[in-house]
Amino acid sequence: MINSINEEERFSYFEEKYKGRVKFAGAQNPLIKHVTGLINNSKPNPKKLFAVEGIWGLQKALDYNLQIESFAFAPECIHTNEAEEVIDKLIERSEDSYILSKKVFLKISEREGPDGLLALCYLPQHNLSHIPLKENNLIVILDGLEIPGNIGTIIRSVDGVAADGVILCNRKARLTHPKLIKSSQGSNFTVPVIDEEYQNVINYLKEIISKYF
């Protein structure tokens, strides 16, 4: 197990353990540029990917069965058996897996003293039909909100009160924005968050009113 191997030997240990299942990614690898663009929110994101870093966030991603495009880890930053177990699961679940040096990993990490784990996950996709209509729905509608951190905090609050979902119209921020993901603290994995046209939201609300009032 990893806690019995010194830092200098960890790269060789993981390289051998996952031989043929991981690719080496240096500083110029497209993955690094891709992750940087997503974290900086500076590139188009047609696949609706977002970055998750660290054991806690990645375990959440596994628990909620998120689809994972890419997983990257730096052996020199791995210090616990728990981290190694998460690596095992992520390599099984990811479309592509990469092994990085600590120096390269630090280029994409947003943490001080990172634990060497990062994945690009697909944002869960929902539509209005994913909120089942019932007599006492609790739905939060956000119209024209611009600040990603505020949206994420609201999603977390909605999760905290066990509401049925969040509907956004006239959206001004990407749902994959790093600040939104971070402030939601995993609640966007579980709460249906729906990006919809204004008129479709109006029609949806009229349907609720006609059915129950």
Secondary structure, 3 states (H helix, E strand, C coil): CHHHCCHHHHHHHHHHHCCCCCEECCCCCHHHHHHHHHHCCCCCCCCCEEEEECHHHHHHHHHCCCCEEEEEECHHHCCCHHHHHHHHHHHHHEEEEEECCHHHHHHHCCCCCCCCEEEEEECCCCCHHHCCCCCCCCEEEEECCCCHHHHHHHHHHHHHCCCCEEEEECCCCCCCCHHHHHHHCCHHHCCCEEECCHHHHHHHHHHHHHHHC
